[in-house]
Amino acid sequence: MKYLSTAIFTFGLSASAALAAPVDLSTWTAENGPSGPGGSSNGDWDLAVDNNSVTQGNNGRPTVFYDGASSSQGTALSGSITVNTTGDDDFVGFILGMDAGELDGTAATVDYWLVDWKQTNQTVSGNFGEAGLALTHVTAAATSQLNFWSHEGPGFDEVARGTNLGSTGWDDLVEYTFELVFTDSLIEIAVNGATELSYTSAQNGSSFEDGGFGFYNYSQQNVTYAGITEVILPDPDPDPDPNPNPSAVPFPAGLPLLLAGLGAFGVLRRKAKT
């Protein structure tokens, strides 16, 4: 099973911490969704000089800044998100498993996951945008940007809302850390260390499709996604013992150190719900 997470991780071992490397966002690309009520401007993704943080400046249509050359699964990422204004109240977040053309409607097929967080309740053209953190499965090109606003319409299926933040919006000028696990069988999201969403392939009815990871923004200006670091996680044992006998396996002398080094990842699963 492979993992992806966005968080500020604390590693128990300096050797583990040394594996983390800053992500070069200069290889990422922007893509925009449909225009219409709620915003018409394209995303304005301004990359910092260190290529390790990016700010989306426009109040406009749904837009993403994503890694189209990689996959979401199998990588641990760390980072933060901050809305640097008091002038609006709309959507920030992430996209998982995205391929080119899935947001702008040019892809032949669509299958990705939207993690978005709105500050306040708001109705636009009869479409209700609910405050709080949500997980939505998108399996068809949007016919209107208001599909993103309400999480409704053909191919838009909101499957879960945050345990604590399901109806609570983000605060202005506050930096949040995110932790997000994405495998072929689990999506798990935490905010500032508290697990908010845990959704499995069993609930979905099939394994999750792989694809690129990205930052998401809709009708919310001046949002910074920063401090992104990456750890490539090892693959699991491809041929596990189907009949393990724990009493016959000697206790590895280095196991306590290993567990200490991986301790920070435990928070990502200890509050998992099915």
C-alpha positions as CSV (number, residue, x, y, z in Angstrom):
1,M,0.0,0.0,0.0
2,K,1.4,3.4,-1.0
3,Y,0.9,6.7,0.9
4,L,0.8,10.4,0.2
5,S,0.5,13.0,2.9
6,T,0.6,16.8,3.1
7,A,1.8,17.9,6.6
8,I,4.5,19.3,8.7
9,F,6.1,16.0,9.9
10,T,8.3,15.6,12.9
11,F,10.6,12.6,12.6
12,G,12.0,10.8,15.7
13,L,15.3,10.0,13.9
14,S,17.5,12.5,12.2
15,A,18.2,9.9,9.5
16,S,14.5,9.8,8.6
17,A,14.3,13.6,8.6
18,A,17.3,13.7,6.2
19,L,15.2,11.8,3.6
20,A,12.8,14.7,3.2
21,A,13.7,17.1,0.4
22,P,12.1,20.4,-0.8
23,V,9.7,19.9,-3.7
24,D,10.7,21.9,-6.8
25,L,7.3,23.4,-7.9
26,S,8.8,24.9,-11.1
27,T,7.9,21.6,-12.8
28,W,4.2,21.8,-11.8
29,T,1.6,23.3,-14.1
30,A,-1.7,25.2,-13.8
31,E,-5.0,24.2,-15.3
32,N,-8.4,26.1,-15.1
33,G,-12.0,24.9,-14.9
34,P,-15.0,26.5,-16.6
35,S,-15.9,30.1,-16.4
36,G,-19.2,31.5,-15.2
37,P,-21.0,32.7,-12.0
38,G,-18.5,32.7,-9.2
39,G,-15.5,33.8,-11.2
40,S,-14.1,34.1,-14.7
41,S,-10.4,34.9,-14.3
42,N,-7.8,32.2,-14.8
43,G,-5.7,31.2,-11.8
44,D,-2.7,33.4,-11.2
45,W,-0.2,31.0,-9.6
46,D,2.9,33.0,-8.5
47,L,5.9,30.8,-7.8
48,A,8.3,31.9,-5.1
49,V,12.0,32.4,-6.1
50,D,12.9,29.3,-4.1
51,N,10.4,27.2,-6.2
52,N,9.1,25.8,-2.9
53,S,5.9,27.8,-2.4
54,V,3.2,29.3,-4.6
55,T,0.5,31.9,-4.1
56,Q,-2.8,32.0,-6.1
57,G,-3.7,35.6,-6.5
58,N,-7.0,35.8,-8.4
59,N,-10.7,35.6,-7.3
60,G,-11.8,33.5,-10.2
61,R,-12.8,30.2,-11.7
62,P,-11.8,26.8,-10.3
63,T,-8.0,26.4,-10.8
64,V,-5.3,23.9,-9.8
65,F,-1.5,23.9,-9.7
66,Y,-0.4,20.3,-10.0
67,D,2.3,17.8,-10.7
68,G,1.3,16.4,-14.0
69,A,4.5,14.3,-14.4
70,S,4.1,12.3,-11.2
71,S,1.5,10.3,-9.2
72,S,-0.1,11.1,-5.9
73,Q,0.4,7.6,-4.4
74,G,3.7,6.6,-3.0
75,T,4.9,10.0,-1.8
76,A,4.8,11.7,1.6
77,L,4.6,15.5,1.3
78,S,4.6,18.2,3.9
79,G,3.4,21.7,3.8
80,S,1.0,24.5,4.9
81,I,-1.7,26.7,3.6
82,T,-2.6,30.3,4.5
83,V,-5.3,32.7,3.2
84,N,-3.5,36.1,3.3
85,T,-6.5,38.3,3.1
86,T,-9.7,39.3,5.0
87,G,-11.5,40.1,1.7
88,D,-13.3,36.9,0.7
89,D,-14.7,33.6,2.0
90,D,-14.4,30.9,-0.6
91,F,-12.6,27.6,-1.4
92,V,-9.0,26.4,-0.8
93,G,-7.7,22.9,-0.8
94,F,-6.2,20.0,-2.8
95,I,-6.7,17.6,-5.7
96,L,-5.6,14.0,-5.7
97,G,-5.2,11.6,-8.6
98,M,-5.6,14.2,-11.3
99,D,-4.4,13.9,-15.0
100,A,-4.1,16.6,-17.6
101,G,-7.4,17.9,-19.0
102,E,-9.6,16.6,-16.2
103,L,-10.4,20.1,-14.8
104,D,-10.8,21.9,-18.1
105,G,-12.9,19.2,-19.7
106,T,-10.5,18.1,-22.5
107,A,-9.6,14.7,-21.0
108,A,-11.4,11.6,-22.4
109,T,-12.1,10.3,-18.9
110,V,-12.3,11.9,-15.5
111,D,-11.6,10.4,-12.1
112,Y,-10.1,12.5,-9.3
113,W,-10.7,13.5,-5.7
114,L,-11.4,17.1,-4.6
115,V,-10.5,18.2,-1.0
116,D,-11.9,21.7,-0.5
117,W,-12.6,24.0,2.4
118,K,-14.9,27.0,2.3
119,Q,-15.0,29.7,4.9
120,T,-18.7,30.6,5.0
121,N,-22.1,29.4,3.7
122,Q,-23.1,31.1,0.4
123,T,-25.6,30.7,-2.4
124,V,-24.7,31.7,-5.9
125,S,-27.3,31.4,-8.8
126,G,-29.4,29.1,-6.6
127,N,-26.4,26.8,-5.8
128,F,-25.5,26.4,-2.2
129,G,-21.8,26.4,-1.2
130,E,-21.5,25.0,2.3
131,A,-18.9,26.1,4.8
132,G,-16.4,23.5,6.0
133,L,-14.1,20.8,4.8
134,A,-15.4,18.2,2.3
135,L,-14.3,15.3,0.1
136,T,-15.8,15.0,-3.3
137,H,-15.3,12.3,-6.0
138,V,-15.4,13.8,-9.5
139,T,-16.0,11.4,-12.4
140,A,-17.2,13.7,-15.2
141,A,-16.1,17.0,-16.7
142,A,-18.0,19.9,-15.1
143,T,-20.9,21.3,-17.1
144,S,-20.7,24.5,-15.0
145,Q,-18.2,25.8,-12.4
146,L,-21.2,25.8,-10.0
147,N,-20.7,22.0,-9.9
148,F,-17.6,22.8,-7.9
149,W,-19.5,25.3,-5.8
150,S,-22.2,22.9,-4.6
151,H,-20.5,19.6,-5.2
152,E,-23.5,18.6,-7.2
153,G,-24.3,17.7,-10.8
154,P,-23.4,14.8,-13.2
155,G,-20.2,13.2,-12.0
156,F,-19.9,15.2,-8.7
157,D,-20.4,13.2,-5.6
158,E,-19.6,14.6,-2.1
159,V,-18.8,11.5,-0.1
160,A,-17.8,12.9,3.3
161,R,-17.4,16.0,5.5
162,G,-14.9,16.8,8.2
163,T,-15.5,15.4,11.7
164,N,-14.7,18.7,13.4
165,L,-14.5,21.1,10.4
166,G,-17.4,19.7,8.3
167,S,-19.3,23.0,8.8
168,T,-16.5,25.2,10.1
169,G,-14.6,27.4,7.8
170,W,-10.9,28.5,7.7
171,D,-9.8,31.7,9.5
172,D,-8.2,34.7,7.7
173,L,-4.5,35.1,8.1
174,V,-3.9,31.8,9.8
175,E,-1.4,29.1,8.7
176,Y,-2.8,25.6,8.7
177,T,-0.8,22.4,8.3
178,F,-2.5,19.6,6.4
179,E,-1.9,15.8,6.6
180,L,-3.3,13.8,3.8
181,V,-2.9,10.1,3.1
182,F,-3.8,8.8,-0.3
183,T,-3.4,5.1,-1.3
184,D,-5.3,2.9,-3.6
185,S,-7.6,2.0,-0.7
186,L,-7.5,5.0,1.7
187,I,-8.0,8.7,1.7
188,E,-7.3,10.3,5.1
189,I,-7.1,14.0,5.9
190,A,-6.0,15.8,9.0
191,V,-5.8,19.5,9.8
192,N,-3.3,20.7,12.4
193,G,-2.8,17.1,13.5
194,A,-6.5,16.2,14.0
195,T,-8.0,13.6,11.6
196,E,-11.0,15.1,9.8
197,L,-11.8,12.6,7.0
198,S,-11.1,8.9,6.5
199,Y,-12.6,7.2,3.4
200,T,-11.8,3.8,2.1
201,S,-12.0,2.0,-1.2
202,A,-14.6,-0.4,0.4
203,Q,-16.9,2.6,0.9
204,N,-16.1,3.8,-2.6
205,G,-16.8,0.4,-4.1
206,S,-13.5,0.2,-6.0
207,S,-9.8,1.2,-5.7
208,F,-8.8,4.8,-6.0
209,E,-7.3,5.9,-9.3
210,D,-3.7,7.2,-9.2
211,G,-2.6,10.5,-10.8
212,G,-1.0,13.9,-9.9
213,F,-1.3,15.8,-6.7
214,G,-2.2,19.5,-6.8
215,F,-3.3,22.6,-4.9
216,Y,-6.9,23.7,-5.5
217,N,-8.5,27.2,-5.4
218,Y,-11.9,28.5,-6.3
219,S,-13.0,32.2,-6.1
220,Q,-10.4,32.9,-3.3
221,Q,-7.5,35.3,-3.8
222,N,-4.2,35.5,-2.1
223,V,-3.7,32.0,-0.8
224,T,-0.2,30.6,-0.2
225,Y,0.7,26.9,-0.3
226,A,4.2,26.7,1.2
227,G,7.1,24.7,2.7
228,I,6.5,21.6,0.6
229,T,8.8,18.7,1.3
230,E,8.8,15.2,-0.1
231,V,9.7,11.7,1.1
232,I,9.5,8.7,-1.2
233,L,8.1,5.8,0.9
234,P,9.3,2.2,0.5
235,D,7.0,-0.3,-1.3
236,P,5.4,-2.9,1.0
237,D,6.5,-6.5,0.9
238,P,5.2,-7.8,-2.4
239,D,4.9,-11.4,-1.1
240,P,3.9,-11.3,2.5
241,D,3.8,-14.5,4.5
242,P,0.1,-15.7,4.5
243,N,0.6,-17.6,7.7
244,P,2.9,-15.6,10.0
245,N,4.0,-17.0,13.3
246,P,5.0,-14.0,15.5
247,S,6.4,-16.3,18.2
248,A,8.9,-17.7,15.7
249,V,10.2,-14.3,14.6
250,P,13.0,-12.9,16.7
251,F,12.4,-9.3,17.9
252,P,14.7,-7.0,15.8
253,A,17.1,-5.1,18.0
254,G,16.6,-1.9,16.0
255,L,12.8,-2.0,16.0
256,P,12.2,0.5,18.8
257,L,14.4,3.1,16.9
258,L,12.5,2.4,13.7
259,L,9.1,2.9,15.5
260,A,10.3,6.1,17.0
261,G,11.3,7.4,13.6
262,L,7.9,6.5,12.1
263,G,6.0,7.8,15.1
264,A,4.9,11.0,13.4
265,F,3.0,9.0,10.8
266,G,0.9,7.3,13.4
267,V,-1.3,10.4,13.9
268,L,-2.4,9.9,10.3
269,R,-4.2,6.7,11.1
270,R,-5.0,6.6,14.8
271,K,-8.3,8.4,14.4
272,A,-9.3,6.6,11.2
273,K,-13.0,6.0,10.7
274,T,-14.7,3.7,8.2
